[in-house]
């Protein structure tokens, strides 16, 4: 499996029956492909629909139905559409069990930077600022490094999306969790060593691998 597939498959393991889950732009939306058939959840897309969906095929394509990342999808039976006001009332009202977001940087204090690189054009922060404050659990799904540069840092260098908002980080190398406001390494991916993680993770963390 490629890095993004490893991450998406591990993210899907966090879903429990009855969860209401927001999937952010990009890598997080890949988790849809790995949801167990035994798990029944509802997904939320901040651009205005909820339920469960599949990627569209040539036969099912409706160009007006896209997820938050712009991918054409097909909403399954029971799904609903709503306006942006309702969508953000759901987010800000604390009705989401979790949100899964990508990131440019995360640091050892749980700070998140995922919306802006100075000097580069961008459409805006989107719903990320609301999601990290409204969802009950914030999971970051991202590759461990960007062009060889670590992304789990002692201190974020980019403009923040939120301060001390991250609960879990899932990369292709392992899983980190914030426990009592401290960063813990709780899982290693298959074939990854503690030494490899240490070499690519400037942040301070506690090794607390689960059985």
C-alpha positions as CSV (number, residue, x, y, z in Angstrom):
1,X,0.0,0.0,0.0
2,X,1.1,3.6,-0.7
3,X,1.5,6.1,2.1
4,X,-1.9,7.7,1.6
5,X,-3.7,4.4,1.5
6,X,-2.0,3.3,4.7
7,X,-3.2,6.5,6.4
8,X,-6.7,6.3,5.0
9,X,-7.1,2.7,6.1
10,X,-6.0,3.5,9.6
11,X,-8.2,6.5,9.8
12,X,-11.3,4.4,9.0
13,X,-10.5,2.2,12.0
14,X,-11.4,5.1,14.3
15,X,-15.0,5.1,13.0
16,X,-17.5,3.6,15.4
17,X,-21.2,2.7,14.9
18,X,-23.4,5.8,15.0
19,X,-20.5,8.3,14.5
20,X,-21.2,11.6,12.7
21,X,-17.9,12.3,10.9
22,X,-16.6,15.2,8.9
23,X,-13.9,14.4,6.3
24,X,-11.8,17.3,5.2
25,X,-10.3,18.1,1.8
26,X,-7.8,15.8,0.2
27,X,-6.4,12.8,2.0
28,X,-9.2,12.5,4.6
29,X,-11.8,11.8,2.0
30,X,-9.9,8.6,1.0
31,X,-11.1,7.0,4.2
32,X,-14.5,6.5,2.6
33,X,-13.0,3.6,0.7
34,X,-12.0,1.7,3.8
35,X,-15.1,1.9,6.0
36,X,-16.0,-1.5,7.2
37,X,-19.3,-2.9,6.1
38,X,-20.0,-3.7,9.7
39,X,-19.7,0.0,10.7
40,X,-22.7,2.3,10.1
41,X,-21.8,6.0,10.3
42,X,-22.9,9.3,8.8
43,X,-20.5,11.5,7.0
44,X,-20.7,15.3,6.8
45,X,-19.4,17.5,4.0
46,X,-19.2,21.2,4.9
47,X,-20.4,22.2,1.5
48,X,-23.8,20.9,2.3
49,X,-24.7,17.2,2.6
50,X,-24.6,14.3,5.0
51,X,-25.0,10.5,4.9
52,X,-22.7,8.1,3.2
53,X,-21.4,8.4,-0.4
54,X,-19.3,6.7,-3.0
55,X,-17.2,8.1,-5.7
56,X,-19.1,8.7,-8.9
57,X,-18.6,6.6,-12.0
58,X,-19.3,7.6,-15.6
59,X,-22.8,6.1,-15.2
60,X,-23.6,7.8,-11.9
61,X,-21.9,11.2,-12.5
62,X,-23.8,14.3,-11.5
63,X,-21.5,17.3,-11.9
64,X,-23.4,19.2,-9.2
65,X,-22.7,16.7,-6.4
66,X,-19.1,17.1,-5.1
67,X,-17.5,16.5,-1.7
68,X,-15.5,19.2,0.1
69,X,-12.5,18.3,-2.0
70,X,-14.3,18.7,-5.3
71,X,-14.6,15.0,-6.1
72,X,-17.8,13.9,-7.8
73,X,-19.7,11.6,-5.5
74,X,-23.0,9.8,-5.2
75,X,-25.0,10.1,-2.0
76,X,-26.5,6.8,-0.9
77,X,-30.1,6.3,0.2
78,X,-31.0,8.3,3.3
79,X,-28.5,11.1,2.6
80,X,-29.6,14.7,2.8
81,X,-28.6,18.0,1.3
82,X,-28.7,21.4,3.1
83,X,-27.5,24.9,2.8
84,X,-24.2,26.3,4.2
85,X,-25.9,28.0,7.2
86,X,-27.2,24.6,8.3
87,X,-23.9,22.9,7.6
88,X,-22.0,25.3,9.9
89,X,-24.7,25.2,12.5
90,X,-24.0,21.5,12.7
91,X,-20.3,22.1,13.0
92,X,-20.5,25.1,15.5
93,X,-23.2,23.4,17.5
94,X,-20.9,20.6,18.5
95,X,-22.9,17.8,16.7
96,X,-19.9,16.2,15.0
97,X,-18.2,13.3,16.8
98,X,-15.0,13.9,14.9
99,X,-13.4,15.7,12.0
100,X,-10.5,14.3,10.0
101,X,-8.3,17.0,8.4
102,X,-5.1,17.3,6.5
103,X,-2.2,19.4,7.8
104,X,0.8,21.3,6.8
105,X,2.2,21.3,10.3
106,X,1.3,20.0,13.8
107,X,3.4,20.7,16.9
108,X,3.9,19.1,20.3
109,X,1.4,21.4,21.9
110,X,-1.4,20.2,19.6
111,X,-1.4,23.4,17.5
112,X,-2.5,23.0,13.9
113,X,-1.4,24.8,10.7
114,X,-3.3,23.6,7.7
115,X,-4.5,26.6,5.6
116,X,-1.8,29.0,4.5
117,X,1.7,29.1,3.2
118,X,2.8,32.7,3.2
119,X,3.3,34.0,-0.3
120,X,1.1,31.4,-2.0
121,X,-2.4,32.1,-3.3
122,X,-5.2,30.4,-1.6
123,X,-9.0,30.6,-1.6
124,X,-9.3,31.0,2.2
125,X,-9.3,28.9,5.4
126,X,-12.6,27.2,4.5
127,X,-14.3,25.4,7.4
128,X,-11.2,24.2,9.2
129,X,-11.2,26.9,11.9
130,X,-14.8,26.0,12.8
131,X,-14.2,22.3,12.6
132,X,-11.3,22.2,15.0
133,X,-13.3,24.1,17.5
134,X,-16.7,22.4,17.0
135,X,-15.9,18.7,16.5
136,X,-15.6,16.5,19.6
137,X,-12.4,14.9,18.3
138,X,-9.9,16.3,15.8
139,X,-7.8,13.7,13.8
140,X,-5.0,14.8,11.6
141,X,-4.3,12.5,8.6
142,X,-1.1,13.5,6.8
143,X,2.1,12.1,5.3
144,X,4.9,12.2,7.9
145,X,7.2,14.5,5.9
146,X,6.8,16.9,3.0
147,X,9.7,16.7,0.5
148,X,11.8,15.2,3.3
149,X,10.9,17.9,5.8
150,X,9.2,16.8,9.1
151,X,5.7,18.0,9.7
152,X,5.3,17.1,13.4
153,X,7.3,19.9,15.0
154,X,8.3,21.4,18.3
155,X,6.5,24.6,17.2
156,X,4.5,25.4,14.1
157,X,6.1,27.9,11.8
158,X,3.1,28.6,9.6
159,X,-0.1,30.6,10.5
160,X,-2.2,28.6,12.9
161,X,-5.7,27.2,12.2
162,X,-6.2,26.5,15.9
163,X,-4.3,26.3,19.2
164,X,-4.2,23.1,21.2
165,X,-7.0,21.5,19.1
166,X,-5.5,18.2,17.8
167,X,-6.4,14.9,19.5
168,X,-4.7,12.4,17.2
169,X,-2.2,12.4,14.3
170,X,-2.2,9.5,11.8
171,X,0.7,9.2,9.3
172,X,2.1,6.3,7.2
173,X,4.7,5.8,10.0
174,X,2.4,5.6,13.0
175,X,-0.1,7.1,15.3
176,X,0.3,9.9,17.9
177,X,-2.2,10.9,20.5
178,X,-2.5,13.8,22.8
179,X,-3.0,12.4,26.3
180,X,-3.2,14.9,29.2
181,X,-1.9,17.6,26.9
182,X,1.3,15.6,26.1
183,X,2.1,14.0,22.7
184,X,2.3,10.2,22.9
185,X,3.5,7.8,20.2
186,X,0.9,5.0,20.5
187,X,1.3,2.9,17.4
188,X,4.1,2.1,14.8
189,X,3.1,1.1,11.3
190,X,4.4,-2.3,10.0
191,X,8.1,-2.2,9.2
192,X,8.7,1.2,10.9
193,X,11.2,1.4,13.8
194,X,11.3,3.8,16.7
195,X,14.6,5.1,15.4
196,X,13.0,6.0,12.0
197,X,10.2,7.8,13.8
198,X,12.7,9.7,16.0
199,X,14.8,10.8,13.0
200,X,11.8,12.4,11.3
201,X,9.9,13.8,14.3
202,X,11.5,16.9,15.9
203,X,8.6,17.2,18.4
204,X,9.1,15.8,21.9
205,X,6.8,12.8,22.6
206,X,6.4,10.0,25.0
207,X,6.7,6.4,23.6
208,X,3.6,4.6,24.8
209,X,3.0,1.8,22.3
210,X,-0.2,-0.2,22.7
211,X,-0.2,-3.9,22.7
